[in-house]
Amino acid sequence: MSLKGKHSPTESELEILQLLWECGPSTVRFINEKQNVQKEVGYTTTLKIMQIMAEKGMLSVNKESRQHIYTPTVDET
């Protein structure tokens, strides 16, 4: 799916997508730690944004293990 679909990512969503494209499928904790290198972002903030992104169809979630793994479903442009 392309980013030009029905949902344009917000700045925060795009930041998360870029980390996932760069690092591959990841946990919320991993993405949050990467975000905190640049600026302080609360874990629950990252979690909520990634949950919303999954609801919008931008991310898929593997819930088989205790730690949920998020994978982008949109292509990097």
Buried (B, 14 or more C-beta within 10 A) or exposed (E): EEBEEEBEBEEBBEBBBBBBEEEEBBBBEBBBBBBEEEEEBEBEEBBEBBBBBBEBEBBEBEEEEEEBBBEBBBEEE
